[in-house]
Amino acid sequence: MKKVPVTEAVEALRRGKVALVPTETVVGLIASEAGVRRVQEIKGRDPAKPIALLCASAEEAFALAREVPPLARKLAKLYWPGSLTLVLDPARGERAIGVRVPDHPTIQELLAAYGEPLYATSANLAGEPAPRSLEEVDPRVAAAVDLVIEGEPGNGEASAVVDVSAGKVQLLRATKELNEQKLAQLRSTTEG
C-alpha cells in the first residue's frame, strides 16, 4: 500500500486509481467514475449494485438529483455532514443514486481538493464485515488498491441508507441514530 498525501491522491484518482480512505463510519474504497469498475473487481461486487457518491456539501449532493423531496432535505439538515446516505432520483439517467456528505476531516479535505463527488463503498470483500480502521482492511483488498490516505478510524458502523427515490420512503439500512421509528417521526412532521 502506497501512502500518499491528499494532493497526490487527487491526481491519481483522476487517472482512475483506487484509494483506501478512512471515513467517520468505515474505511472506504474511493474512486472517480474512471475507477468504479476496479472498485467492483476489488470487492468482488456485482456490477449491477450501485455505488454511492460522497459529496462536499448538501448543495453538491442535491445538484445530482432531479428533485429533492422535503423529507430528504430535513434528513440532510439533521444528519449531514455525517453517516446518512440518501437515495434520490438522478438528474441524468434513470438509475437512482446514493449520495452522502461525510463528516471526517480526511475525506472532507480530499473532496475539497478533488472538486467534485467521488464514488465510495466500504473497503471489504463482498459479504465480509466492513473495516473500521486501515489496519483492519483485508490484505487482499489492501494489496489491490493503488494508494492509501491515512486518517483517524471511524466508528465502525456503516451509514444509514434512506431511499426517497420514485416517491417512496424506505429505510434500507438503520443505524443507532436513525431507525424506523425515528424516520416515521421525521416523516410525519414533514408531511403533516
Sequence and secondary structure as in RCSB ss.txt:
>XXXX:A:sequence
MKKVPVTEAVEALRRGKVALVPTETVVGLIASEAGVRRVQEIKGRDPAKPIALLCASAEEAFALAREVPPLARKL
AKLYWPGSLTLVLDPARGERAIGVRVPDHPTIQELLAAYGEPLYATSANLAGEPAPRSLEEVDPRVAAAVDLVIE
GEPGNGEASAVVDVSAGKVQLLRATKELNEQKLAQLRSTTEG
>XXXX:A:secstr
  B  HHHHHHHHHTT  EEEE SSSEEEEE GGGHHHHHHHHT  TTS  EEE SSHHHHHTTBS   HHHHHH
HHHH SSSEEEEE BSSSSS EEEE    HHHHHHHHHH S EEEEESS TTS   SSGGGS HHHHHHSSEE  
     S   EEEE GGG  EEEE  SS  HHHHHHHHHHHH 
